[in-house]
Amino acid sequence: MRTILEKAIIPVGFLVLIGTLVSVYLAVRLNTTGSGPVYVSFAQTESDADCALLCQENVAVMIDTGAAQDAENVLAMLDENGVQKLDYLILSVGEPDHIGGVKAVTSHVSVDKVIAPYYQGESEWDETIAYLKQNKIDIWYPTHFRTLRVGEMNMVVYPGLEKKYNKTSDYSLAVLITHHKVNMLFTGDATKKRSMELEMIHWPKTDLYKVPHHGRANSRTEELMELLKPGYAVVTAPECDSVISDCAALYDTKLLFTCNTPVRFVSDGEQLKPIE
């Protein structure tokens, strides 16, 4: 006849086993294996186009893939950062200058998950989604804001508040990535309607702001810039509208442009610094 102690060994051992399995699952599921500095790179593009890469040790997130003509620079950026796998590929909006490099990127590195806005009717966008499905790449369409963790980066994805917009650009996903005390906001091609939605969010102090719609201003540009007062603002074009440059001067924001050269930063979790 087993003693009380012997009877207790089995359930305790079982609980330890379950706890171990849960810990392993969470480590994989939450991608918490990255540590150290976060490197942020914007690909040099030939004209207006978006592609940003955030890397920390062995985790990586890419936001948009540039236009098809930018594939060589985008793949070079992946190689320079030693990226062989993307934990997330975020397609902020289905415009050709955001998704043109999808086939090149997904052929060059493995992709765990794609995050994209849900809508149909644009031929290149529909073809891109079909291509991803044919290649069995998991796609997630957020319907409400969602927080994810990648390494030491917290990532909050904000989809549009409405199911249907008149302008494709207003489907743009906004993504806030936080590395300890450093906050970086990416806003796709948000125009007036989407910018008004973004104004409703209580944003933290913003160190890096990816200016929406390649530096084209709208009637809400000044309000959003006033809310963010970013330290750095990246324009994915050779120039921006004067409203944006005026706001940058007012808030002591340093403007950087991606058509002439790649733009790079490094975050140590305390502050964000440009890499010359």
C-alpha positions as CSV (number, residue, x, y, z in Angstrom):
1,M,0.0,0.0,0.0
2,R,1.5,3.3,-1.1
3,T,2.2,6.0,1.5
4,I,0.7,9.5,1.2
5,L,4.1,10.8,0.1
6,E,4.3,8.3,-2.7
7,K,0.8,9.2,-3.8
8,A,1.8,12.9,-4.0
9,I,4.8,12.3,-6.1
10,I,2.8,11.5,-9.3
11,P,0.6,14.6,-9.3
12,V,3.5,16.9,-8.3
13,G,5.7,15.4,-11.1
14,F,2.8,15.8,-13.6
15,L,2.4,19.4,-12.6
16,V,6.1,20.1,-13.1
17,L,6.0,18.5,-16.5
18,I,3.0,20.6,-17.5
19,G,4.7,23.7,-16.2
20,T,7.8,23.0,-18.3
21,L,5.8,22.3,-21.4
22,V,3.8,25.5,-21.0
23,S,7.0,27.5,-20.5
24,V,8.5,26.1,-23.7
25,Y,5.3,26.8,-25.6
26,L,5.1,30.4,-24.4
27,A,8.7,31.0,-25.2
28,V,8.1,29.8,-28.8
29,R,4.6,31.4,-29.1
30,L,5.6,34.8,-27.8
31,N,9.0,34.8,-29.6
32,T,10.8,36.0,-26.4
33,T,14.2,34.7,-27.3
34,G,15.7,38.0,-28.6
35,S,17.7,40.4,-26.4
36,G,20.1,43.2,-26.7
37,P,19.9,46.3,-29.0
38,V,17.2,46.6,-31.6
39,Y,18.4,47.7,-35.1
40,V,15.9,49.5,-37.3
41,S,16.5,49.8,-41.0
42,F,14.6,51.5,-43.8
43,A,15.5,50.2,-47.3
44,Q,16.7,52.7,-49.8
45,T,14.0,52.9,-52.5
46,E,14.1,54.3,-56.1
47,S,10.9,56.3,-55.5
48,D,8.0,56.5,-53.0
49,A,8.0,53.0,-51.3
50,D,7.9,51.5,-47.8
51,C,10.1,48.8,-46.3
52,A,11.3,48.8,-42.7
53,L,13.1,46.0,-40.8
54,L,13.5,45.6,-37.0
55,C,16.0,43.1,-35.7
56,Q,17.0,41.9,-32.3
57,E,19.5,39.1,-31.9
58,N,17.6,36.2,-33.6
59,V,14.1,37.7,-34.1
60,A,13.0,40.0,-36.9
61,V,9.9,41.9,-38.1
62,M,9.5,43.5,-41.5
63,I,6.9,46.2,-42.2
64,D,6.1,46.3,-45.9
65,T,8.4,45.1,-48.7
66,G,8.9,48.2,-51.0
67,A,8.0,48.2,-54.7
68,A,9.1,45.4,-57.0
69,Q,12.0,47.5,-58.4
70,D,13.4,47.8,-54.8
71,A,13.8,44.0,-54.3
72,E,17.6,44.1,-54.6
73,N,18.0,46.7,-51.9
74,V,15.4,45.0,-49.7
75,L,17.1,41.6,-49.9
76,A,20.5,43.2,-49.3
77,M,19.1,44.7,-46.1
78,L,18.0,41.3,-44.9
79,D,21.4,39.8,-45.7
80,E,23.3,42.7,-44.0
81,N,21.3,42.1,-40.8
82,G,21.8,38.3,-41.0
83,V,18.0,37.6,-41.2
84,Q,17.0,34.2,-42.4
85,K,13.6,34.2,-40.9
86,L,10.9,36.8,-40.3
87,D,8.8,36.3,-37.2
88,Y,6.3,38.7,-38.7
89,L,5.9,40.3,-42.1
90,I,3.4,43.2,-41.7
91,L,1.8,44.4,-44.9
92,S,0.3,47.7,-43.8
93,V,-1.7,48.4,-46.9
94,G,-2.1,46.6,-50.3
95,E,-0.5,49.3,-52.5
96,P,2.2,48.2,-55.0
97,D,4.8,50.4,-53.3
98,H,4.2,48.5,-50.1
99,I,3.8,44.9,-51.3
100,G,5.8,44.8,-54.6
101,G,8.6,42.9,-52.9
102,V,6.5,40.2,-51.2
103,K,7.5,37.4,-53.7
104,A,11.2,38.3,-53.5
105,V,11.2,38.4,-49.7
106,T,9.3,35.2,-49.1
107,S,11.5,33.4,-51.6
108,H,14.6,34.7,-49.9
109,V,13.7,34.1,-46.2
110,S,11.1,32.0,-44.3
111,V,8.1,33.9,-42.9
112,D,6.3,32.7,-39.8
113,K,3.2,34.9,-40.1
114,V,1.9,37.7,-42.3
115,I,-0.3,40.4,-40.8
116,A,-2.5,42.3,-43.2
117,P,-5.7,44.4,-43.4
118,Y,-8.7,42.6,-44.8
119,Y,-10.2,43.9,-48.0
120,Q,-10.6,42.8,-51.6
121,G,-10.9,44.3,-55.1
122,E,-7.4,45.5,-55.8
123,S,-5.8,43.2,-58.4
124,E,-2.2,43.3,-57.2
125,W,-3.4,42.9,-53.6
126,D,-5.7,40.0,-54.3
127,E,-2.9,38.3,-56.3
128,T,-0.4,38.8,-53.4
129,I,-2.8,37.3,-50.9
130,A,-3.5,34.3,-53.3
131,Y,0.3,33.8,-53.6
132,L,0.8,33.8,-49.9
133,K,-2.0,31.2,-49.4
134,Q,-0.6,29.0,-52.2
135,N,2.7,29.0,-50.4
136,K,1.0,28.1,-47.2
137,I,2.1,31.2,-45.3
138,D,-0.2,32.0,-42.4
139,I,-2.0,35.3,-42.7
140,W,-3.7,37.0,-39.9
141,Y,-6.3,39.8,-40.5
142,P,-6.7,41.8,-37.2
143,T,-10.2,43.1,-36.5
144,H,-9.2,45.0,-33.3
145,F,-6.0,46.1,-31.7
146,R,-3.7,43.3,-30.7
147,T,-0.5,43.2,-28.6
148,L,2.3,40.8,-29.6
149,R,5.8,40.3,-28.2
150,V,8.8,39.7,-30.3
151,G,12.0,39.3,-28.4
152,E,12.1,42.4,-26.1
153,M,9.9,44.3,-28.4
154,N,6.2,44.9,-27.6
155,M,4.2,45.3,-30.8
156,V,0.7,46.7,-30.9
157,V,-1.2,46.4,-34.3
158,Y,-4.1,48.9,-34.8
159,P,-6.4,48.0,-37.7
160,G,-9.0,50.5,-39.1
161,L,-12.1,51.0,-37.1
162,E,-14.4,50.5,-40.1
163,K,-15.0,47.5,-42.3
164,K,-15.1,49.4,-45.5
165,Y,-13.4,52.6,-46.7
166,N,-13.6,54.5,-49.9
167,K,-9.8,54.9,-50.1
168,T,-7.5,51.9,-50.1
169,S,-5.0,53.9,-48.0
170,D,-7.4,54.2,-45.1
171,Y,-7.2,50.4,-44.6
172,S,-3.7,51.0,-43.4
173,L,-2.5,49.2,-40.3
174,A,-0.8,51.3,-37.7
175,V,1.9,49.5,-35.7
176,L,3.5,50.8,-32.4
177,I,6.7,49.0,-31.5
178,T,8.1,49.6,-28.1
179,H,11.6,48.5,-27.0
180,H,11.6,49.3,-23.2
181,K,11.5,53.1,-23.2
182,V,11.8,53.6,-27.0
183,N,8.6,54.0,-29.0
184,M,8.4,53.7,-32.8
185,L,5.2,54.3,-34.8
186,F,4.5,53.1,-38.4
187,T,1.4,54.4,-40.0
188,G,1.3,52.9,-43.6
189,D,-0.5,55.2,-46.0
190,A,-3.0,56.7,-43.6
191,T,-4.8,59.7,-45.1
192,K,-7.4,62.0,-43.5
193,K,-10.0,59.5,-42.3
194,R,-7.5,57.1,-41.0
195,S,-5.4,59.9,-39.4
196,M,-8.6,61.0,-37.5
197,E,-8.9,57.5,-36.1
198,L,-5.3,57.5,-35.0
199,E,-5.8,60.8,-33.2
200,M,-8.2,59.0,-30.9
201,I,-5.4,56.9,-29.5
202,H,-3.4,58.0,-26.5
203,W,0.1,57.7,-27.9
204,P,3.3,57.6,-25.8
205,K,6.2,59.8,-26.4
206,T,7.3,58.9,-29.9
207,D,11.0,58.5,-30.7
208,L,10.5,57.4,-34.3
209,Y,7.6,58.2,-36.6
210,K,7.2,56.7,-40.1
211,V,5.4,59.6,-41.8
212,P,2.2,58.2,-43.6
213,H,1.6,58.3,-47.3
214,H,5.2,59.1,-48.3
215,G,5.2,62.6,-46.8
216,R,1.9,63.8,-48.4
217,A,0.1,66.0,-46.0
218,N,-3.7,66.0,-45.3
219,S,-5.9,68.2,-43.2
220,R,-5.1,66.1,-40.0
221,T,-1.3,66.0,-40.5
222,E,-0.6,68.9,-38.1
223,E,-2.9,67.5,-35.4
224,L,-1.2,64.1,-35.5
225,M,2.3,65.6,-35.5
226,E,1.3,67.7,-32.5
227,L,0.2,64.6,-30.6
228,L,3.4,62.7,-31.4
229,K,6.1,65.3,-31.3
230,P,8.5,62.7,-32.6
231,G,12.3,62.8,-32.2
232,Y,12.8,61.4,-35.7
233,A,10.4,61.3,-38.6
234,V,11.2,59.1,-41.7
235,V,9.7,60.0,-45.0
236,T,9.7,57.1,-47.5
237,A,10.1,59.5,-50.5
238,P,12.7,62.0,-51.7
239,E,10.8,65.0,-50.2
240,C,7.7,65.9,-48.2
241,D,5.0,68.5,-48.2
242,S,5.9,71.8,-46.5
243,V,3.3,71.2,-43.8
244,I,5.3,68.3,-42.5
245,S,8.7,70.1,-42.7
246,D,7.1,73.0,-40.8
247,C,5.8,70.7,-38.1
248,A,9.2,69.1,-37.9
249,A,10.9,72.5,-37.3
250,L,8.3,73.4,-34.7
251,Y,8.7,70.2,-32.7
252,D,12.5,69.9,-33.2
253,T,11.9,66.7,-35.2
254,K,14.8,65.5,-37.4
255,L,13.5,64.5,-40.9
256,L,15.1,61.7,-42.8
257,F,14.4,60.5,-46.4
258,T,14.8,57.0,-47.8
259,C,15.2,57.7,-51.5
260,N,18.8,58.9,-51.3
261,T,20.3,56.4,-48.8
262,P,19.2,53.7,-46.4
263,V,18.1,55.0,-43.0
264,R,19.2,53.2,-39.9
265,F,18.8,53.5,-36.1
266,V,19.8,51.5,-33.1
267,S,17.8,51.3,-29.8
268,D,19.4,50.3,-26.5
269,G,16.0,50.5,-24.8
270,E,16.8,53.9,-23.3
271,Q,17.2,56.0,-26.4
272,L,17.2,55.7,-30.2
273,K,20.2,56.8,-32.1
274,P,20.7,57.1,-35.9
275,I,23.5,55.0,-37.4
276,E,25.5,57.2,-39.8
